[in-house]
Amino acid sequence: MLSDLKQVHELVRKANEYYNSADHLTYVTYPLVKDLKLIITIVDSLYRSMEAGVNAVILYERLYKRIDLVPESFSARLQIFQEKCMPNYGFSREHLLLIKDLKEIMAHRNESPMEFVRKDKYIICSDDYNMKTITIDKIKNYLFQSKSFIIKLNNLFRNAGKF
C-alpha cells in the first residue's frame, strides 16, 4: 500500500511538473522566441499533466477499493474518472471536455501527415484535409482551464492528508 501511495504522489508531482512546464513555455519562452512550433509542445505537456492527474485519482480510488479494476487504456480510465471520480471530488464537465480536446489534438497530430504554421496559427492537417487549428490564445485558455484542475488535484491530496 505504501508503494501505491508513493506512485499516487509521483503522479501528482508529474501533473504539476507538466503543467508548470506548459505554463513556462506559454508565458516565458514563447514571447521570447515567437516560434509557433512550441504550441504542440505546450499541448503535449498539458495533456500529460491532465493524464497524470486522472491516473493519480484513479489509482487513489483503486487503493481504497472504490474502483475494482484499473484498465490499461486511458480512454477507459477517463470513463471511470467521469462516472465515479468527478461527482465525488468536484471535478467539472469543463475539465473532462478539456482532457478530451487535448487528447483529440494529440491523436489528430499523431495521425496527421502534415502540419504547418500560417500567420498566428498552428495547423494540423489530416489525410482528408480536415484541419485542426491551434492559436496561442487557445493555449492560454487551455492553461486557464487546466489550472483549476491542478488546484483541485493538489487540494484533494492535501486535504486527504496524504501529501
TORPA-4810 file (N, C-alpha, C, O; in nm, 3 decimals):
<nodes>
NODE_1_0.083_-0.120_0.000_0.000_0.000_0.000_0.086_0.126_0.000_0.053_0.224_-0.065_M
NODE_2_0.197_0.122_0.072_0.285_0.239_0.079_0.343_0.272_-0.059_0.354_0.388_-0.096_L
NODE_3_0.380_0.167_-0.134_0.435_0.194_-0.267_0.329_0.251_-0.360_0.360_0.330_-0.448_S
NODE_4_0.202_0.210_-0.339_0.093_0.267_-0.419_0.073_0.415_-0.387_0.047_0.496_-0.476_D
NODE_5_0.085_0.448_-0.258_0.075_0.590_-0.220_0.189_0.670_-0.280_0.169_0.784_-0.323_L
NODE_6_0.306_0.611_-0.284_0.420_0.679_-0.348_0.395_0.698_-0.496_0.432_0.800_-0.553_K
NODE_7_0.331_0.600_-0.559_0.300_0.611_-0.702_0.198_0.722_-0.726_0.209_0.798_-0.822_Q
NODE_8_0.098_0.732_-0.638_-0.001_0.841_-0.649_0.071_0.975_-0.632_0.048_1.069_-0.708_V
NODE_9_0.157_0.983_-0.532_0.233_1.106_-0.507_0.318_1.143_-0.629_0.326_1.260_-0.667_H
NODE_10_0.380_1.044_-0.689_0.463_1.068_-0.809_0.378_1.117_-0.925_0.421_1.206_-1.000_E
NODE_11_0.259_1.062_-0.942_0.170_1.107_-1.050_0.125_1.251_-1.028_0.117_1.329_-1.123_L
NODE_12_0.096_1.287_-0.905_0.057_1.426_-0.875_0.175_1.520_-0.900_0.158_1.629_-0.954_V
NODE_13_0.296_1.476_-0.861_0.415_1.557_-0.886_0.435_1.577_-1.036_0.465_1.688_-1.081_R
NODE_14_0.419_1.469_-1.115_0.433_1.480_-1.259_0.328_1.572_-1.320_0.358_1.651_-1.409_K
NODE_15_0.205_1.563_-1.271_0.098_1.650_-1.321_0.136_1.797_-1.300_0.118_1.879_-1.389_A
NODE_16_0.187_1.827_-1.182_0.230_1.965_-1.153_0.349_2.005_-1.239_0.355_2.118_-1.289_N
NODE_17_0.443_1.914_-1.256_0.562_1.943_-1.335_0.527_1.972_-1.481_0.576_2.069_-1.539_E
NODE_18_0.442_1.889_-1.539_0.400_1.910_-1.678_0.321_2.040_-1.692_0.337_2.113_-1.790_Y
NODE_19_0.235_2.069_-1.594_0.158_2.192_-1.600_0.252_2.314_-1.593_0.238_2.408_-1.670_Y
NODE_20_0.346_2.311_-1.499_0.441_2.422_-1.485_0.525_2.440_-1.610_0.557_2.552_-1.649_N
NODE_21_0.560_2.330_-1.674_0.635_2.336_-1.800_0.553_2.405_-1.909_0.603_2.492_-1.980_S
NODE_22_0.428_2.365_-1.921_0.339_2.426_-2.022_0.320_2.574_-1.994_0.323_2.656_-2.086_A
NODE_23_0.302_2.609_-1.869_0.284_2.748_-1.830_0.409_2.831_-1.863_0.399_2.941_-1.917_D
NODE_24_0.526_2.777_-1.830_0.652_2.846_-1.857_0.673_2.864_-2.008_0.713_2.971_-2.053_H
NODE_25_0.647_2.760_-2.084_0.663_2.769_-2.230_0.569_2.874_-2.289_0.606_2.947_-2.381_L
NODE_26_0.448_2.883_-2.234_0.349_2.976_-2.287_0.381_3.121_-2.253_0.375_3.209_-2.339_T
NODE_27_0.414_3.145_-2.127_0.425_3.284_-2.081_0.568_3.337_-2.075_0.587_3.458_-2.062_Y
NODE_28_0.668_3.251_-2.083_0.807_3.298_-2.078_0.880_3.269_-2.209_0.933_3.360_-2.272_V
NODE_29_0.882_3.142_-2.248_0.960_3.103_-2.366_0.898_3.154_-2.496_0.968_3.213_-2.579_T
NODE_30_0.767_3.132_-2.514_0.704_3.172_-2.640_0.719_3.322_-2.668_0.754_3.357_-2.781_Y
NODE_31_0.693_3.411_-2.571_0.712_3.554_-2.601_0.855_3.591_-2.642_0.876_3.687_-2.715_P
NODE_32_0.953_3.514_-2.593_1.092_3.543_-2.628_1.127_3.496_-2.770_1.189_3.569_-2.846_L
NODE_33_1.087_3.374_-2.803_1.129_3.317_-2.931_1.025_3.332_-3.042_1.059_3.326_-3.160_V
NODE_34_0.899_3.352_-3.006_0.790_3.372_-3.103_0.784_3.260_-3.208_0.760_3.285_-3.326_K
NODE_35_0.807_3.136_-3.163_0.802_3.022_-3.254_0.675_2.943_-3.227_0.660_2.883_-3.121_D
NODE_36_0.583_2.944_-3.323_0.455_2.876_-3.305_0.468_2.724_-3.297_0.374_2.656_-3.257_L
NODE_37_0.583_2.672_-3.333_0.603_2.527_-3.322_0.606_2.483_-3.176_0.593_2.365_-3.146_K
NODE_38_0.624_2.578_-3.084_0.618_2.547_-2.941_0.477_2.507_-2.898_0.459_2.442_-2.796_L
NODE_39_0.378_2.547_-2.977_0.239_2.519_-2.941_0.216_2.371_-2.920_0.149_2.332_-2.824_I
NODE_40_0.268_2.288_-3.007_0.244_2.144_-2.995_0.313_2.087_-2.871_0.262_1.994_-2.809_I
NODE_41_0.428_2.142_-2.835_0.496_2.101_-2.713_0.414_2.140_-2.590_0.405_2.064_-2.493_T
NODE_42_0.354_2.257_-2.596_0.270_2.303_-2.485_0.146_2.214_-2.472_0.110_2.174_-2.362_I
NODE_43_0.082_2.183_-2.584_-0.036_2.095_-2.581_0.001_1.958_-2.525_-0.073_1.901_-2.445_V
NODE_44_0.116_1.906_-2.567_0.162_1.777_-2.518_0.184_1.782_-2.366_0.144_1.689_-2.295_D
NODE_45_0.247_1.887_-2.316_0.271_1.900_-2.172_0.140_1.910_-2.095_0.124_1.849_-1.989_S
NODE_46_0.046_1.987_-2.148_-0.084_1.999_-2.083_-0.158_1.865_-2.080_-0.216_1.827_-1.979_L
NODE_47_-0.154_1.795_-2.192_-0.221_1.664_-2.199_-0.157_1.567_-2.099_-0.228_1.495_-2.028_Y
NODE_48_-0.025_1.565_-2.094_0.043_1.476_-1.999_0.010_1.512_-1.854_-0.002_1.425_-1.769_R
NODE_49_-0.004_1.642_-1.828_-0.040_1.688_-1.695_-0.179_1.637_-1.656_-0.198_1.582_-1.547_S
NODE_50_-0.274_1.655_-1.745_-0.410_1.611_-1.717_-0.418_1.459_-1.707_-0.489_1.405_-1.622_M
NODE_51_-0.345_1.390_-1.792_-0.343_1.244_-1.790_-0.286_1.193_-1.657_-0.342_1.101_-1.597_E
NODE_52_-0.176_1.252_-1.612_-0.117_1.212_-1.485_-0.213_1.240_-1.369_-0.222_1.160_-1.275_A
NODE_53_-0.284_1.351_-1.376_-0.382_1.384_-1.272_-0.495_1.283_-1.265_-0.533_1.238_-1.157_G
NODE_54_-0.549_1.249_-1.381_-0.656_1.149_-1.387_-0.605_1.015_-1.334_-0.673_0.949_-1.256_V
NODE_55_-0.487_0.976_-1.377_-0.430_0.849_-1.332_-0.407_0.847_-1.181_-0.425_0.744_-1.117_N
NODE_56_-0.367_0.961_-1.124_-0.347_0.969_-0.979_-0.479_0.947_-0.905_-0.484_0.873_-0.807_A
NODE_57_-0.584_1.011_-0.952_-0.715_0.997_-0.887_-0.766_0.853_-0.900_-0.818_0.796_-0.805_V
NODE_58_-0.751_0.796_-1.019_-0.795_0.658_-1.042_-0.718_0.561_-0.951_-0.777_0.473_-0.889_I
NODE_59_-0.587_0.578_-0.944_-0.506_0.490_-0.861_-0.540_0.507_-0.713_-0.544_0.409_-0.638_L
NODE_60_-0.566_0.629_-0.672_-0.606_0.657_-0.534_-0.738_0.587_-0.502_-0.753_0.528_-0.395_Y
NODE_61_-0.833_0.594_-0.594_-0.961_0.527_-0.576_-0.943_0.375_-0.570_-1.009_0.308_-0.490_E
NODE_62_-0.856_0.323_-0.651_-0.828_0.179_-0.652_-0.762_0.136_-0.520_-0.790_0.030_-0.466_R
NODE_63_-0.674_0.221_-0.472_-0.602_0.193_-0.348_-0.700_0.175_-0.231_-0.679_0.089_-0.146_L
NODE_64_-0.805_0.254_-0.229_-0.905_0.245_-0.123_-1.027_0.163_-0.163_-1.133_0.172_-0.101_Y
NODE_65_-1.009_0.083_-0.268_-1.106_-0.017_-0.313_-1.243_0.041_-0.349_-1.345_-0.025_-0.331_K
NODE_66_-1.243_0.163_-0.401_-1.367_0.221_-0.451_-1.384_0.192_-0.599_-1.491_0.210_-0.657_R
NODE_67_-1.274_0.146_-0.661_-1.275_0.102_-0.800_-1.214_-0.037_-0.802_-1.110_-0.062_-0.742_I
NODE_68_-1.281_-0.128_-0.873_-1.234_-0.267_-0.875_-1.113_-0.288_-0.963_-1.017_-0.355_-0.924_D
NODE_69_-1.117_-0.230_-1.081_-1.015_-0.259_-1.181_-0.968_-0.130_-1.246_-1.048_-0.042_-1.276_L
NODE_70_-0.838_-0.118_-1.266_-0.784_-0.003_-1.338_-0.748_-0.050_-1.479_-0.653_-0.126_-1.497_V
NODE_71_-0.824_-0.005_-1.579_-0.797_-0.050_-1.716_-0.666_0.005_-1.771_-0.613_0.104_-1.721_P
NODE_72_-0.615_-0.061_-1.873_-0.490_-0.019_-1.936_-0.507_0.108_-2.020_-0.423_0.197_-2.016_E
NODE_73_-0.615_0.115_-2.095_-0.631_0.227_-2.189_-0.675_0.354_-2.115_-0.752_0.349_-2.020_S
NODE_74_-0.622_0.465_-2.162_-0.657_0.592_-2.098_-0.803_0.627_-2.124_-0.867_0.691_-2.039_F
NODE_75_-0.857_0.588_-2.237_-0.998_0.615_-2.267_-1.088_0.549_-2.163_-1.185_0.609_-2.116_S
NODE_76_-1.058_0.424_-2.128_-1.137_0.353_-2.027_-1.119_0.417_-1.889_-1.214_0.426_-1.812_A
NODE_77_-0.997_0.461_-1.859_-0.973_0.529_-1.731_-1.051_0.660_-1.725_-1.105_0.697_-1.620_R
NODE_78_-1.055_0.729_-1.837_-1.129_0.855_-1.843_-1.277_0.832_-1.820_-1.344_0.913_-1.756_L
NODE_79_-1.329_0.722_-1.871_-1.469_0.687_-1.850_-1.496_0.662_-1.701_-1.596_0.709_-1.647_Q
NODE_80_-1.407_0.589_-1.635_-1.420_0.564_-1.491_-1.409_0.696_-1.414_-1.485_0.720_-1.320_I
NODE_81_-1.314_0.779_-1.454_-1.297_0.910_-1.391_-1.426_0.990_-1.400_-1.469_1.053_-1.303_F
NODE_82_-1.487_0.988_-1.518_-1.611_1.063_-1.540_-1.725_1.009_-1.454_-1.799_1.086_-1.392_Q
NODE_83_-1.739_0.878_-1.449_-1.853_0.818_-1.380_-1.836_0.815_-1.228_-1.932_0.841_-1.156_E
NODE_84_-1.717_0.784_-1.180_-1.700_0.760_-1.036_-1.627_0.870_-0.961_-1.655_0.894_-0.844_K
NODE_85_-1.534_0.938_-1.027_-1.448_1.032_-0.954_-1.497_1.177_-0.964_-1.491_1.252_-0.867_C
NODE_86_-1.544_1.216_-1.081_-1.586_1.355_-1.097_-1.693_1.397_-0.997_-1.681_1.502_-0.936_M
NODE_87_-1.799_1.316_-0.980_-1.901_1.358_-0.883_-1.850_1.361_-0.739_-1.892_1.446_-0.661_P
NODE_88_-1.760_1.269_-0.704_-1.712_1.260_-0.566_-1.616_1.372_-0.529_-1.613_1.414_-0.413_N
NODE_89_-1.539_1.421_-0.625_-1.434_1.518_-0.593_-1.456_1.657_-0.651_-1.373_1.746_-0.633_Y
NODE_90_-1.565_1.675_-0.721_-1.599_1.808_-0.770_-1.526_1.853_-0.895_-1.520_1.973_-0.924_G
NODE_91_-1.470_1.759_-0.971_-1.414_1.796_-1.100_-1.531_1.827_-1.194_-1.635_1.762_-1.189_F
NODE_92_-1.512_1.926_-1.278_-1.624_1.973_-1.360_-1.627_1.909_-1.499_-1.532_1.845_-1.543_S
NODE_93_-1.739_1.929_-1.564_-1.756_1.883_-1.702_-1.655_1.952_-1.793_-1.608_1.892_-1.891_R
NODE_94_-1.620_2.077_-1.762_-1.522_2.151_-1.842_-1.386_2.084_-1.836_-1.313_2.082_-1.934_E
NODE_95_-1.352_2.029_-1.719_-1.224_1.957_-1.707_-1.223_1.836_-1.799_-1.125_1.809_-1.867_H
NODE_96_-1.335_1.764_-1.800_-1.345_1.645_-1.885_-1.337_1.684_-2.032_-1.268_1.618_-2.110_L
NODE_97_-1.408_1.789_-2.071_-1.404_1.834_-2.210_-1.265_1.880_-2.250_-1.221_1.857_-2.363_L
NODE_98_-1.194_1.945_-2.159_-1.057_1.988_-2.186_-0.966_1.869_-2.210_-0.888_1.867_-2.305_L
NODE_99_-0.976_1.769_-2.124_-0.894_1.649_-2.140_-0.922_1.583_-2.274_-0.830_1.543_-2.346_I
NODE_100_-1.050_1.571_-2.308_-1.088_1.508_-2.435_-1.038_1.590_-2.554_-0.995_1.533_-2.655_K
NODE_101_-1.045_1.722_-2.543_-0.998_1.808_-2.651_-0.847_1.796_-2.671_-0.800_1.785_-2.784_D
NODE_102_-0.773_1.797_-2.561_-0.627_1.782_-2.570_-0.591_1.644_-2.626_-0.498_1.631_-2.706_L
NODE_103_-0.664_1.543_-2.583_-0.641_1.406_-2.633_-0.668_1.399_-2.783_-0.594_1.334_-2.858_K
NODE_104_-0.774_1.465_-2.826_-0.809_1.467_-2.969_-0.701_1.539_-3.052_-0.666_1.493_-3.161_E
NODE_105_-0.650_1.648_-3.000_-0.544_1.721_-3.071_-0.421_1.632_-3.086_-0.362_1.624_-3.194_I
NODE_106_-0.382_1.564_-2.979_-0.263_1.479_-2.985_-0.286_1.360_-3.079_-0.195_1.321_-3.152_M
NODE_107_-0.405_1.302_-3.078_-0.435_1.191_-3.169_-0.436_1.240_-3.313_-0.385_1.173_-3.402_A
NODE_108_-0.495_1.357_-3.336_-0.500_1.416_-3.470_-0.359_1.440_-3.522_-0.328_1.416_-3.639_H
NODE_109_-0.273_1.487_-3.433_-0.135_1.514_-3.472_-0.060_1.385_-3.505_0.017_1.380_-3.602_R
NODE_110_-0.081_1.281_-3.426_-0.012_1.154_-3.449_-0.053_1.089_-3.581_0.026_1.019_-3.643_N
NODE_111_-0.176_1.113_-3.623_-0.225_1.056_-3.748_-0.203_1.149_-3.867_-0.224_1.109_-3.982_E
NODE_112_-0.161_1.269_-3.841_-0.150_1.372_-3.945_-0.025_1.355_-4.032_0.085_1.337_-3.980_S
NODE_113_-0.043_1.362_-4.163_0.073_1.359_-4.250_0.140_1.496_-4.265_0.254_1.507_-4.312_P
NODE_114_0.066_1.602_-4.224_0.119_1.736_-4.247_0.072_1.831_-4.138_-0.043_1.828_-4.094_M
NODE_115_0.164_1.916_-4.095_0.131_2.025_-4.004_0.218_2.144_-4.042_0.331_2.129_-4.087_E
NODE_116_0.161_2.262_-4.024_0.234_2.382_-4.066_0.187_2.502_-3.987_0.084_2.499_-3.918_F
NODE_117_0.265_2.610_-3.999_0.234_2.736_-3.933_0.191_2.835_-4.039_0.258_2.851_-4.141_V
NODE_118_0.079_2.901_-4.015_0.031_3.005_-4.105_-0.017_3.121_-4.021_-0.106_3.106_-3.937_R
NODE_119_0.042_3.236_-4.044_0.016_3.357_-3.967_0.035_3.327_-3.819_0.145_3.289_-3.778_K
NODE_120_-0.069_3.343_-3.737_-0.058_3.319_-3.593_-0.122_3.188_-3.553_-0.172_3.176_-3.441_D
NODE_121_-0.122_3.089_-3.643_-0.192_2.964_-3.617_-0.102_2.845_-3.648_-0.023_2.846_-3.742_K
NODE_122_-0.118_2.742_-3.566_-0.053_2.614_-3.590_-0.162_2.523_-3.643_-0.263_2.501_-3.577_Y
NODE_123_-0.142_2.469_-3.763_-0.246_2.392_-3.830_-0.200_2.248_-3.848_-0.092_2.220_-3.900_I
NODE_124_-0.288_2.156_-3.804_-0.263_2.014_-3.821_-0.365_1.965_-3.923_-0.486_1.982_-3.907_I
NODE_125_-0.314_1.904_-4.028_-0.398_1.865_-4.141_-0.401_1.713_-4.153_-0.297_1.648_-4.150_C
NODE_126_-0.521_1.655_-4.167_-0.533_1.510_-4.180_-0.526_1.469_-4.327_-0.515_1.554_-4.416_S
NODE_127_-0.532_1.337_-4.352_-0.527_1.285_-4.489_-0.638_1.343_-4.577_-0.616_1.371_-4.695_D
NODE_128_-0.756_1.360_-4.520_-0.868_1.413_-4.598_-0.882_1.565_-4.582_-0.989_1.622_-4.606_D
NODE_129_-0.773_1.629_-4.542_-0.763_1.775_-4.527_-0.860_1.833_-4.425_-0.904_1.947_-4.437_Y
NODE_130_-0.891_1.753_-4.326_-0.965_1.803_-4.210_-0.861_1.875_-4.123_-0.766_1.812_-4.076_N
NODE_131_-0.880_2.004_-4.101_-0.778_2.083_-4.032_-0.816_2.113_-3.888_-0.931_2.143_-3.858_M
NODE_132_-0.718_2.106_-3.802_-0.730_2.143_-3.662_-0.639_2.263_-3.642_-0.518_2.253_-3.667_K
NODE_133_-0.693_2.374_-3.599_-0.617_2.497_-3.583_-0.599_2.530_-3.435_-0.694_2.525_-3.357_T
NODE_134_-0.476_2.564_-3.398_-0.446_2.598_-3.260_-0.374_2.733_-3.260_-0.280_2.755_-3.337_I
NODE_135_-0.418_2.821_-3.173_-0.354_2.952_-3.159_-0.299_2.965_-3.017_-0.332_2.886_-2.928_T
NODE_136_-0.217_3.065_-2.996_-0.160_3.088_-2.864_-0.271_3.130_-2.766_-0.264_3.099_-2.647_I
NODE_137_-0.374_3.200_-2.815_-0.487_3.237_-2.729_-0.564_3.113_-2.682_-0.608_3.106_-2.568_D
NODE_138_-0.578_3.017_-2.771_-0.644_2.891_-2.735_-0.562_2.817_-2.629_-0.617_2.759_-2.536_K
NODE_139_-0.431_2.820_-2.645_-0.341_2.757_-2.548_-0.355_2.825_-2.412_-0.361_2.757_-2.310_I
NODE_140_-0.361_2.957_-2.409_-0.378_3.029_-2.283_-0.510_2.993_-2.217_-0.517_2.983_-2.094_K
NODE_141_-0.614_2.974_-2.297_-0.743_2.931_-2.243_-0.733_2.790_-2.185_-0.788_2.763_-2.079_N
NODE_142_-0.663_2.700_-2.255_-0.640_2.564_-2.204_-0.566_2.569_-2.070_-0.601_2.497_-1.977_Y
NODE_143_-0.466_2.654_-2.062_-0.388_2.668_-1.938_-0.477_2.717_-1.824_-0.470_2.667_-1.711_L
NODE_144_-0.561_2.815_-1.855_-0.651_2.870_-1.754_-0.745_2.761_-1.701_-0.767_2.749_-1.581_F
NODE_145_-0.801_2.682_-1.793_-0.893_2.576_-1.754_-0.822_2.465_-1.677_-0.875_2.412_-1.579_Q
NODE_146_-0.702_2.430_-1.721_-0.631_2.321_-1.655_-0.578_2.363_-1.518_-0.553_2.277_-1.433_S
NODE_147_-0.560_2.491_-1.497_-0.512_2.537_-1.367_-0.611_2.500_-1.256_-0.570_2.457_-1.148_K
NODE_148_-0.739_2.515_-1.283_-0.838_2.479_-1.181_-0.837_2.328_-1.155_-0.860_2.284_-1.043_S
NODE_149_-0.810_2.249_-1.258_-0.797_2.104_-1.242_-0.678_2.071_-1.151_-0.690_1.990_-1.059_F
NODE_150_-0.565_2.135_-1.177_-0.443_2.110_-1.098_-0.463_2.155_-0.954_-0.419_2.087_-0.861_I
NODE_151_-0.527_2.268_-0.934_-0.554_2.317_-0.798_-0.643_2.217_-0.724_-0.618_2.184_-0.608_I
NODE_152_-0.748_2.171_-0.791_-0.838_2.073_-0.731_-0.765_1.943_-0.698_-0.786_1.884_-0.592_K
NODE_153_-0.678_1.900_-0.790_-0.600_1.778_-0.769_-0.509_1.793_-0.646_-0.504_1.704_-0.561_L
NODE_154_-0.437_1.904_-0.639_-0.348_1.928_-0.524_-0.426_1.938_-0.393_-0.383_1.884_-0.291_N
NODE_155_-0.541_2.007_-0.395_-0.622_2.018_-0.275_-0.679_1.884_-0.232_-0.690_1.855_-0.113_N
NODE_156_-0.716_1.803_-0.328_-0.770_1.671_-0.297_-0.672_1.590_-0.213_-0.709_1.532_-0.111_L
NODE_157_-0.547_1.587_-0.256_-0.449_1.506_-0.185_-0.395_1.577_-0.061_-0.354_1.511_0.034_F
NODE_158_-0.395_1.708_-0.062_-0.353_1.782_0.057_-0.458_1.763_0.166_-0.424_1.741_0.282_R
NODE_159_-0.587_1.773_0.128_-0.695_1.757_0.226_-0.709_1.614_0.274_-0.754_1.589_0.386_N
NODE_160_-0.669_1.519_0.190_-0.675_1.380_0.230_-0.564_1.346_0.328_-0.561_1.237_0.385_A
NODE_161_-0.471_1.441_0.348_-0.363_1.421_0.444_-0.257_1.324_0.397_-0.183_1.268_0.478_G
NODE_162_-0.250_1.304_0.267_-0.157_1.204_0.216_-0.023_1.266_0.174_0.079_1.198_0.168_K
NODE_163_-0.025_1.398_0.146_0.098_1.460_0.097_0.127_1.586_0.174_0.227_1.652_0.147_F
</nodes>
